[in-house]
Every structure is written in structure tokens, then in C-alpha cells.
Amino acid sequence: QLPFPVALDVKGDLALAFGDVKLTPTSFIVGKKGQILEQKIGELDFVKLRKLLDQELS
């Protein structure tokens, strides 16, 4: 269980909106103001992700 919301793009609409994502898993970390903080293809580094989220939410 993750301590933050996760969205799945079942129909692929978001993949097209974010530049036609071809590989999975692809993760987009979106900031409070809607900006893309990071795009990651493959496995996430959860320690790095936690630091990024803590910085954004502080």
C-alpha cells in the first residue's frame, strides 16, 4: 500500500496526452500546481520519490 494516490490509465488517454507513452511502467510525478516534477520509465526508487514528494508538499 502506498501513502499517496496512484492513477492507472486503463484506456491510454493519458499516455497520449503526455506524449504517446510507449513503455510501461512509465510514471509521471505531478506537482501541486500541475507541473511534471519527474518522468520515470521503469521501476521507481521509492526513497528518491519520497524525498521529491516531501519537498513538493512542504
N, C-alpha and C positions, 0 to 999 in steps of 0.2 A: 504494500500500500504506500502510495506517495502522498506527501503532505502538501500537494498543490494540484490544481486541476489539470487534466490531460484531455485533449480533444483528438478524436480519431476522424480522419477524412474518408469516410466509407465510400462515397461516390466519386472522389477525386476532384471535387470542385476547388478545394483549397490548393491542391497541388498545381492546378492551372493558374490560380491567382498568384501564387508565389513563384512563378516562372517554370511551370511544367516540370515538376519534380519527377525524376525517373527512377530513383533508387530509394529503397526502404530498408531500414528506417531512416527517415530524414526528420530532424527536429528543428523547429523554429522557436526560439525563446523570445517572447514578445514583452516589451516593457510596459510600464504603467500608461505611457502616452501613446501606445500603439506602435512604437518603433521596434524593428527587429534588432535585438541585442546580440544574437548569435544564431548561426545556422550550422547544424552539425549533421553530417551523413555518417551513419553507423552508430555504434554504442556510445552512450553518454558517459561522461566522467561525472558521477554524482557529487563528488566533493567540489569540483570546479563549478558545477551547476548551482550547488547550494550557496557558494560564495557569491556568484553572479546575482542570484535572486536576493540574497541578503543585502547586497549593495544597492540593488534597484529598489528594494522595498524599505530601505532605511531613510 
